[in-house]
Amino acid sequence: MTLFVVCGKPLLGGARDFDMTLELVDRAGLAAELIASLDGEPDTDAEAAWTAEIERRAERARSDRDLGVPWSGVRDRIRGSLREG
């Protein structure tokens, strides 16, 4: 038999045996840790790419070059695509 200690609680048996014995907040914390463990090491190239993209978008938003599209035009385009779709 395997002994697990999760959120300070000793639990006997397999990982599936304790899923509902924990409080909601503890299950949420455990789920977040398990999901984070799947990510592996951070991708430094991706982090640098996101930083550059955020800076590019911020500069574009601060400039007068791109004023965007008025909401009325966006709304009409969405309504048109819904009618077609």
N, C-alpha and C positions, 0 to 999 in steps of 0.2 A: 504494500500500500504506500502511496506517495503522500508526503505531507507538504502542503502549500501554505504559505503565509501571505495573505492578501489583506492590505489595509489593516495590518496588525492582528488579523484573525487567523489562527491556525485552522486549516481545513484539510480533512483527509479525503483521499480519493483523487479522481481525475479532475481536470480543469472544468469539465462540464458539470461536475457535482456541486459547485459552489455558486454558479451564476445567479441564482435567485435568493441566496442566503444573505447577500450583501444589501446594504441600504442603496437607494437610488443614486445618491451622490457618489458612493464608493464604486458602484458598477460603472457609472459614467467616467470616473477617473481611471478605472482599470481599462475600460474600452479605449480611452484616449491614449493611454500608455501602450496598449497592444497595437493600435493603429500606428502610432509614432514609431514603434519598433520595426514596422515594415518598410519605413522610408529609407533606412540605411544612412550612409554618410551624406551630409549636405553636398549638393553639386555647386561648387564655387563658380563654375562657368555660368550656370543658370542664374545664380544670385547676381553676378555682374551684369548679365543680360537684362534682368528685371530692373536693376538700378538704372542702367542706361535708358531703358524704355520709359521708366517713370520720369526721368529727367527730360527726355525728349517730349513727352506728353505735357509736362508742366511748362516747358518753354513754349510749346505750341499754344497752350491755353493762355499764357501771359502775353503772347504777341497779338497783333491785330490782323495777322495774315489769314487766320481761319476763324470766322465768326460762327461757324456751325450752321445748322439747318433749323429754321424756325419750326416750332412744335406743330403748327398747322400743317406744314408740308410733310413732316414725319407721320402725323396722325392720318393724313389722307393716303399716304403710301401704305401704311399698315392696313387701313380699311380696304384699300384696293386689293391687296394681296389676300386678305381674308375672304373677299368676295370671289376671287379666282380660285382659291384653294380648297 
